[in-house]
């Protein structure tokens, strides 16, 4: 599974307006429902908040990958948002998160969901990739993500 299979250009926000964890999830849930009209914003938010209750999806190094399973999709979908200010996401390293990937999978998905999480983890493992994502212009984000994903 490649990033081009799950992320659309219109599913990228170069500068989130949110200032806290809940508003990040609200803003990204709104983006999900805009890009994928068959997904209800409130339901997406509920899924993401429920997952956060199990433990923060802030994985560290400025990255958070809120995720969950929901009805209304037959394949994994992804949106991306960036906050140059950084947001306290209760990440494992206690540093603010700046790069947010939301992954939503069908309720019955198992392997694909884990493959997508693993792929994002590999993509964001390199400090040089994360640094470029922090620095580049909003218009370059989607193309950069796709180009870096193709190197995997």
HUWOLIN-V718782 format. One record per residue. N is the residue number from 0. NEAR is the number of other C-alpha atoms within 8 Angstrom. D_FIRST is the distance of its C-alpha to the first C-alpha in Angstrom with 2 decimals. Layout:
N_NEAR_D_FIRST + N_NEAR_D_FIRST
//
This chain:
0_6_0.00 + 1_8_3.78 + 2_9_6.83 + 3_7_8.32 + 4_6_6.56 + 5_10_8.24 + 6_10_11.09 + 7_10_14.13 + 8_6_16.96 + 9_5_19.41 + 10_12_17.49 + 11_11_18.76 + 12_9_22.22 + 13_11_23.82 + 14_9_26.62 + 15_10_26.67 + 16_7_30.18 + 17_8_29.86 + 18_7_32.11 + 19_9_31.19 + 20_10_28.43 + 21_7_29.21 + 22_9_29.43 + 23_12_26.05 + 24_11_24.54 + 25_9_26.76 + 26_11_25.85 + 27_12_22.09 + 28_12_22.63 + 29_9_24.70 + 30_10_22.03 + 31_15_19.56 + 32_12_22.34 + 33_7_23.09 + 34_9_19.64 + 35_7_19.01 + 36_8_22.63 + 37_7_22.04 + 38_11_21.46 + 39_8_24.76 + 40_10_25.23 + 41_7_27.54 + 42_8_25.31 + 43_12_22.32 + 44_11_24.81 + 45_8_26.18 + 46_12_22.86 + 47_12_22.24 + 48_10_25.88 + 49_8_25.89 + 50_12_23.01 + 51_10_24.95 + 52_7_27.98 + 53_6_26.34 + 54_6_25.95 + 55_12_24.82 + 56_11_21.18 + 57_14_22.62 + 58_12_21.15 + 59_12_23.57 + 60_7_23.89 + 61_12_23.91 + 62_12_20.50 + 63_15_19.96 + 64_12_16.91 + 65_13_18.59 + 66_11_16.59 + 67_10_17.52 + 68_11_17.36 + 69_11_19.24 + 70_6_20.36 + 71_7_19.93 + 72_11_16.16 + 73_6_14.45 + 74_7_10.85 + 75_12_9.74 + 76_10_11.46 + 77_13_12.24 + 78_14_15.43 + 79_12_16.90 + 80_13_20.58 + 81_12_22.79 + 82_13_26.30 + 83_7_28.32 + 84_5_31.02 + 85_9_28.93 + 86_11_29.12 + 87_11_30.19 + 88_12_27.28 + 89_9_28.88 + 90_15_26.39 + 91_9_26.95 + 92_7_28.50 + 93_8_30.62 + 94_11_29.61 + 95_11_28.70 + 96_17_25.11 + 97_14_24.38 + 98_13_20.62 + 99_12_19.18 + 100_11_15.65 + 101_11_15.88 + 102_14_13.11 + 103_12_14.23 + 104_14_13.06 + 105_13_15.10 + 106_7_18.05 + 107_5_17.23 + 108_9_13.63 + 109_6_13.63 + 110_6_10.92 + 111_9_7.89 + 112_11_10.12 + 113_8_10.81 + 114_9_7.42 + 115_10_7.04 + 116_10_10.66 + 117_8_10.46 + 118_9_8.15 + 119_8_10.70 + 120_8_13.42 + 121_9_12.82 + 122_11_12.72 + 123_10_15.89 + 124_8_17.60 + 125_8_19.52 + 126_7_22.62 + 127_6_22.80 + 128_11_19.48 + 129_10_20.74 + 130_8_24.14 + 131_8_22.99 + 132_10_21.18 + 133_10_24.54 + 134_6_26.55 + 135_8_25.10 + 136_7_26.24 + 137_8_24.57 + 138_6_23.98 + 139_8_22.02 + 140_12_19.53 + 141_9_16.74 + 142_7_17.09 + 143_9_17.36 + 144_9_14.19 + 145_10_12.21 + 146_8_14.38 + 147_10_13.97 + 148_10_10.18 + 149_7_10.63 + 150_5_13.04 + 151_6_10.85
//
